[in-house]
Amino acid sequence: MKKIFSYAITLWVLLAIATACGNNAPKTENTSKDTAAAAEPKKDSTEDESKKSPVSGDVQLKLPGGFTAIEVTPGIGPARQLVVNSKGDIYVKMSDAHGNKGIIELKDKNGDGIADETTSFGNYGGTGIAIKNGYLYASSNSEVFRYKLNANDEVADPNNPEKIVTGLVDRGQHNSKSIALDDAGNIYVNIGAPSNACQVQDRTKGSRGQDPCPILETAGGIWQFKANKLNQSYPEGVRYCTGIRNIVGLDWNRKEKQLYAMQHGRDQLHDFYPDMYDDKQSAELPAEEMFLVKKGSNFGWPYCYYDEFQNKKILGPEYGGDAKKQGRCAGVDQPIMAFPGHLAPNALLFYTGSQFPEHYRNGAFICFHGSWNRAPESQAGFFVVFVPFKNGKPSGKYEVFADGFTGVAVVKGPGQAKHRPMGLAMGPDGAIYVSDDVKGTIWKIVYRG
């Protein structure tokens, strides 16, 4: 009896401690079916979207206080980037087009936040999608198309898109074509480099770097085309910038009238150069980079990478580097912000809405798809971050805005993640939408205060 009584006292103490710890936890919400707030700002809302919606489905997204995530659809397949029209209809670009499902349109007919009508069109897979001046633009891995929108801001004829650009480089590796449009009639297309570091034999220990790198003649940069000119060939485009390994997150900042991009850094420093880099250094290096892109910018790939610990571009080992030497890299364009290595930034969105608090206005949201090669460290990323901006540049450290997509505490390999954030879009009400390319789940994140 004394032993039972002792166990009971111990259990009571542990419960008391747990309760106290919970009461002192940071003010980050786990949005779930039972925790949605009551109302959205009147101007930006049609109905209380939390009454019927499963807020986060099979995972509990962690958001700052006052924010709620609504699961728009549990899964439409391999979703890439997305865009929302003026009526709140969502267009999602899919990585493949089985069954003529290259683009999926989601409609919320009753205003409860959940998609209740799904249609599809487009016989090509791809990544990029955007709306500009009465057209829906979408890319495959080798072409860019557009669809005329009708008076309801919907695609008028989904079976007959106009072809804007043809013949874009597609060599398999880093072949997604993200797009962004400015206000002067131009469209920008990422042409990723089909290589890790432009070695003679790609991703091979001991293989030297090609100098000059022939890939840069037709890839490894961002190309500019006319948004309203049909049937442009690849050579008609202008190489807007160079020295980029791969960009997936790309956005035009209308306030600053500037193009910004997110770089996927190189891989496998320790695998190929174990005498210069230990496995922990290789897990952290090089940084993922945010670029302010200007015409003629050169960001240094494949000769250079950015070391966030030394705060400078370093000459790559394939080109005579020793993990410290800058050499020619002292003269290339620098990032405006650096992030931990290998997190894979796959979407960039500048927030121009009014629903979120003032802190978020004109700042940048970034989707990190998550790493595969940070061993022996746990894999990282798999979240959406926010970067405050002032005068066209980051004005503070990045903040994790949305987390919990993986559904597990520690990710040893990306296959363990239930979801991997992929795309970002803003709706007409100022809400943010996030896509996932594991199941194709779409979330709508709203601020309720």
C-alpha positions, 0 to 999 in steps of 0.5 A: 500500500505504501508503494502504491501511495508513493507512486501516486504522489510521484505521478501527481508531482510529474503532472503538476510540473508538466502543467506548469511547463505548458503554461510557460511555453512560447507563444507559438500555436499548434493549429489543430481542428480544435484551436481555430480562432473565431473570426477573420478581419472583416474586410478580408473574409467571407465567412469564419473558415474554421467552423467546418474545416479540418485545420491541419489534417494529418499534421499540426502546423506551428504558427505564430500567435494569432495565425491559423492554418486551414487545409484547403485540400488533403492531397492532389498529387505532386504539386509544385508552385501555385497562384491565386486569382482575384476571386480566390480560385487556386491554380496549382502547377503539377510536376507531371501531367498524367490524365491531363492534370498539368494544372489543377484549379481549386474552388471554394464555392461556399467560402468555408476555406475548403476546396469543393470543386476541382478541375484540371487541364494542361498536358505538361508537367512543370513548376512555374505559374503566375497571373499577370495582366489578364493571363495565367502563365505556366511553364514546363521544363522546356516551354512557357505558355499562357492562358487568357482569363475571362471576366471572372478571372478564370481560364477562358479556354484551357485546351488552347494555350498560347506558347510564349517561349520554346526550346528552353534547356532541359538536361534533366538535372536542375531543369525546373523553370520558375517564372516571375513577371515585372510591370514592364512586360518582361518574364524571367525564367530560371535556367538551372545548371545541369551540374553540381560544380561543372566538373569534367565528370559531374559529382565525381571525386578527383574530377577537375572543374571545367574552366571556363565552364561551358554550361554558362553559355546556355544555362546557369542563369536567369533569362528575360523574355517578352511576356506578350510576344508569342513563339519566342525561341530560346536564343531570342531571350536575354541572359539577365544574370549568370553564375547561378547553380539553380533557382526555384524561388523567384519573385519580382518585388513590385515595391522595389521594382527589383528581381529577387531569387533564392539559390540552391547551393552545391553539394558534397564537399566532404564526399569529394574533398575529405582532406579539406572538409569534415562531414559536419562542415559539409553538412553546413556548407555552402549557404543557401543564398538570397540574391538581389538580381540586377541585369548583368549580375554574376553570382560566381557559380561554379567557381565560387560558393558562399561560406556563411561562417566566413561571410564571403564567397570562397573559391571552390576546390575544383578550381584551386580553392582550399576552403579559405582562399577567395581568389576570383570570388572576391569580385563576384556579386554577393548574396543579400542574406544567407541561410543554412546549407542544403535546406532547398529554398523552393519558393519566394513571395513578397507579402503585399497584403494587408491582412497580416500585421504590419511586421509582415508588410513588404517582407519575404516569405520563403519555402524551404523544401528540406534537405537530403544531405546534411548527415551526420546532422539530422535533415533540416528545413521543411518549413516556411520562414519570414524575412523582414525587409527595409529599403530593398534588403533584409532588415533582420534575421529570418524567422520560422513562420510555419513549421511542423509539415514533416509530422515527426520530431527528427527527420533522418531522411526526407522520405520520412517527411509527411509533407514538404513545403514547395510553393507560396501564393497570396490570395486576394484577402491577404492570406498565404497559401502553401503547397506540398509536393509529397501528397499535394496538400494545400494550406491557407494561412490566415491571421485572426488576431 
